[in-house]
Amino acid sequence: MSTQSACSSVGIIGYGSMGSAIARAIASSHELEKQFALQVYAKKQQQAAHDGQALFFNQSLQDLVSACDLIIVAVRPEQVSGVVRDVVQGLTDDKAFPRKILISVAAGVTLDTLRSLTGNALAAVRVMPNTLVEAGRGIFGLCSSPDLAKEHKSLILSLLNGIGTVVELEEHHMNAFTALAGCGPGFLFNIMDSLSEAGVSVG
């Protein structure tokens, strides 16, 4: 594992609404640019549809896994199992190779599930972001295993605090956080939009 004094590598698997928002936020941060090298792996159609920002799309998931310290799985919950298994298969067999960190942003996928899928080959962390991350003002709910190394946790916090604010939670609070912080801003934006339209309709 790279230390914070050196440039660490972040790999994002998936370029949907959340994966792309996190990728763009990291790529837009001049401060994070000095600390983290960013790679993305996604389906061909997602790569083709991306907004043209200067992102490095890795053509091989295995190459991304080999190159990156932090591996963010930003796919739908039902796709996590297959993707994590592919990640584990992409790990080197060299026992001296630094342990990597798997960060899942999939709602409802527990730490126990992640540990079971990885066979404890990677340190596992759950993070729940919201859409404000795209503007660099995201709120991240984070829970991790007690055995997560302090330097690993520090590395994660350095990354996420660069594009938002991290709230550390016990895992049993994650569903409530997801509903409030994840969905709440969307409901408020709809209300604001409706009020604007109402104002226009009455002149």
Secondary structure, DSSP 8 states (H G I E B T S, - for coil): ---TTS-EEEEEE--SHHHHHHHHHHHH-HHHHHHEEEEEE--HHHHHHS------B-S-HHHHHHH-SEEEE-S-GGGHHHHHHHHHHTS---TTS---EEEE--TT--HHHHHHHHTTSSEEEEEE--GGGGGT-EEEEEEE-TTS-HHHHHHHHHHHHTSEEEEE--GGGHHHHIIIIIIHHHHHHHHHHHHHHHHHHT-
